[in-house]
């Protein structure tokens, strides 16, 4: 559980600082990124969990702001 929260925190921090720009470390092979519906998603698998995140600008009646979307999937056989 601590690992999962740590990864989510790091992804939030890394993605929110650069908005839509994701800079992957050269020696890090655990992070994968892809575009889905025009948004850049960054994914990392830790054990039986896949955690993904994106950050994008959006606009509505209140104004412009950033929104963070998080994807979490359990690949294991046990519920969590």
MIDOSE-1310 file (N, C-alpha, C; in nm, 2 decimals, decimal comma, always signed):
residues 80
xxxx	+0,08/-0,12/+0,00/+0,00/+0,00/+0,00/+0,09/+0,13/+0,00; +0,19/+0,12/+0,08/+0,28/+0,24/+0,09/+0,35/+0,26/-0,05; +0,39/+0,15/-0,12/+0,45/+0,17/-0,25/+0,35/+0,23/-0,35; +0,23/+0,19/-0,35/+0,13/+0,24/-0,44/+0,11/+0,39/-0,41
xxxx	+0,09/+0,43/-0,29/+0,08/+0,57/-0,26/+0,20/+0,66/-0,29; +0,32/+0,60/-0,27/+0,44/+0,67/-0,30/+0,45/+0,69/-0,46; +0,41/+0,59/-0,53/+0,42/+0,60/-0,68/+0,32/+0,71/-0,73; +0,20/+0,70/-0,67/+0,09/+0,80/-0,71/+0,14/+0,94/-0,68
xxxx	+0,20/+0,96/-0,56/+0,25/+1,09/-0,52/+0,36/+1,14/-0,62; +0,46/+1,05/-0,65/+0,56/+1,09/-0,74/+0,51/+1,12/-0,88; +0,41/+1,04/-0,93/+0,36/+1,07/-1,06/+0,28/+1,20/-1,06; +0,21/+1,23/-0,95/+0,14/+1,36/-0,94/+0,23/+1,48/-0,94
xxxx	+0,34/+1,46/-0,86/+0,44/+1,57/-0,85/+0,51/+1,59/-0,99; +0,55/+1,48/-1,05/+0,63/+1,49/-1,17/+0,54/+1,55/-1,28; +0,42/+1,50/-1,29/+0,33/+1,54/-1,40/+0,28/+1,68/-1,38; +0,25/+1,72/-1,26/+0,19/+1,85/-1,24/+0,29/+1,96/-1,25
xxxx	+0,41/+1,94/-1,23/+0,51/+2,04/-1,25/+0,54/+2,08/-1,39; +0,52/+1,99/-1,48/+0,55/+2,02/-1,62/+0,42/+2,01/-1,71; +0,31/+2,00/-1,65/+0,18/+2,00/-1,72/+0,18/+1,88/-1,81; +0,18/+1,90/-1,94/+0,17/+1,79/-2,04/+0,31/+1,73/-2,08
xxxx	+0,42/+1,78/-2,03/+0,55/+1,73/-2,07/+0,59/+1,63/-1,97; +0,62/+1,51/-2,02/+0,67/+1,40/-1,94/+0,82/+1,37/-1,98; +0,91/+1,39/-1,89/+1,05/+1,36/-1,91/+1,09/+1,24/-1,84; +1,12/+1,13/-1,91/+1,16/+1,00/-1,86/+1,31/+1,00/-1,84
xxxx	+1,35/+0,94/-1,73/+1,50/+0,92/-1,70/+1,55/+0,82/-1,80; +1,67/+0,84/-1,85/+1,73/+0,76/-1,95/+1,74/+0,61/-1,91; +1,78/+0,59/-1,78/+1,80/+0,45/-1,74/+1,68/+0,39/-1,67; +1,56/+0,45/-1,68/+1,44/+0,40/-1,62/+1,36/+0,33/-1,72
xxxx	+1,36/+0,19/-1,72/+1,28/+0,11/-1,81/+1,15/+0,07/-1,76; +1,11/+0,11/-1,64/+0,98/+0,07/-1,58/+0,87/+0,16/-1,62; +0,90/+0,28/-1,66/+0,80/+0,38/-1,70/+0,77/+0,37/-1,85; +0,64/+0,36/-1,88/+0,60/+0,37/-2,02/+0,51/+0,48/-2,04
xxxx	+0,51/+0,55/-2,16/+0,42/+0,66/-2,18/+0,35/+0,64/-2,32; +0,23/+0,69/-2,33/+0,16/+0,68/-2,46/+0,05/+0,79/-2,46; +0,01/+0,83/-2,58/-0,09/+0,92/-2,60/-0,23/+0,85/-2,61; -0,33/+0,89/-2,54/-0,46/+0,84/-2,55/-0,56/+0,95/-2,55
xxxx	-0,64/+0,96/-2,66/-0,73/+1,08/-2,68/-0,66/+1,21/-2,67; -0,54/+1,22/-2,72/-0,47/+1,35/-2,72/-0,40/+1,38/-2,59; -0,41/+1,30/-2,49/-0,34/+1,32/-2,36/-0,23/+1,23/-2,34; -0,12/+1,28/-2,29/+0,00/+1,20/-2,26/-0,02/+1,13/-2,13
xxxx	-0,01/+0,99/-2,13/-0,03/+0,91/-2,01/+0,11/+0,85/-1,98; +0,14/+0,85/-1,85/+0,26/+0,78/-1,80/+0,22/+0,66/-1,71; +0,28/+0,54/-1,74/+0,24/+0,42/-1,66/+0,36/+0,36/-1,60; +0,34/+0,30/-1,48/+0,45/+0,22/-1,42/+0,38/+0,10/-1,35
xxxx	+0,44/-0,01/-1,37/+0,40/-0,14/-1,30/+0,49/-0,17/-1,19; +0,42/-0,19/-1,07/+0,49/-0,22/-0,95/+0,42/-0,34/-0,89; +0,49/-0,46/-0,90/+0,43/-0,58/-0,86/+0,31/-0,62/-0,94; +0,19/-0,63/-0,88/+0,07/-0,66/-0,95/-0,01/-0,54/-0,98
xxxx	+0,04/-0,42/-0,96/-0,04/-0,30/-0,98/+0,02/-0,22/-1,10; -0,07/-0,16/-1,18/-0,03/-0,07/-1,28/-0,09/+0,06/-1,24; -0,01/+0,17/-1,24/-0,05/+0,30/-1,20/-0,02/+0,39/-1,32; -0,12/+0,46/-1,37/-0,10/+0,56/-1,47/-0,16/+0,69/-1,44
xxxx	-0,11/+0,80/-1,50/-0,15/+0,93/-1,47/-0,13/+1,03/-1,58; -0,22/+1,12/-1,60/-0,21/+1,23/-1,69/-0,25/+1,36/-1,63; -0,20/+1,47/-1,69/-0,23/+1,60/-1,64/-0,26/+1,69/-1,76; -0,37/+1,76/-1,76/-0,41/+1,84/-1,88/-0,49/+1,96/-1,84
xxxx	-0,48/+2,06/-1,93/-0,56/+2,19/-1,91/-0,70/+2,16/-1,96; -0,79/+2,22/-1,89/-0,93/+2,22/-1,93/-1,00/+2,35/-1,90; -1,11/+2,37/-1,96/-1,18/+2,50/-1,95/-1,33/+2,47/-1,93; -1,39/+2,54/-1,84/-1,54/+2,53/-1,83/-1,59/+2,67/-1,79
xxxx	-1,71/+2,68/-1,74/-1,78/+2,81/-1,70/-1,70/+2,88/-1,60; -1,62/+2,81/-1,51/-1,55/+2,88/-1,40/-1,41/+2,93/-1,45; -1,36/+2,88/-1,56/-1,23/+2,93/-1,61/-1,14/+2,81/-1,66; -1,01/+2,84/-1,67/-0,92/+2,74/-1,71/-0,85/+2,69/-1,59
xxxx	-0,82/+2,56/-1,59/-0,75/+2,50/-1,48/-0,69/+2,36/-1,53; -0,60/+2,30/-1,44/-0,54/+2,18/-1,47/-0,62/+2,07/-1,40; -0,63/+1,95/-1,47/-0,70/+1,84/-1,41/-0,61/+1,72/-1,42; -0,60/+1,64/-1,31/-0,52/+1,52/-1,30/-0,61/+1,40/-1,31
xxxx	-0,58/+1,30/-1,40/-0,66/+1,18/-1,41/-0,56/+1,06/-1,37; -0,61/+0,97/-1,29/-0,53/+0,86/-1,24/-0,59/+0,73/-1,28; -0,51/+0,63/-1,32/-0,56/+0,50/-1,36/-0,48/+0,40/-1,27; -0,56/+0,31/-1,20/-0,50/+0,21/-1,11/-0,57/+0,08/-1,15
xxxx	-0,48/-0,02/-1,18/-0,54/-0,16/-1,21/-0,46/-0,26/-1,13; -0,54/-0,36/-1,08/-0,48/-0,47/-1,00/-0,48/-0,59/-1,10; -0,35/-0,63/-1,13/-0,33/-0,75/-1,21/-0,33/-0,88/-1,14; -0,33/-0,87/-1,01/-0,32/-0,99/-0,92/-0,45/-1,07/-0,91
xxxx	-0,44/-1,18/-0,85/-0,56/-1,27/-0,84/-0,64/-1,23/-0,71; -0,57/-1,17/-0,62/-0,64/-1,13/-0,49/-0,70/-0,99/-0,50; -0,81/-0,97/-0,44/-0,87/-0,83/-0,43/-0,79/-0,75/-0,33; -0,79/-0,62/-0,35/-0,71/-0,53/-0,27/-0,80/-0,42/-0,21
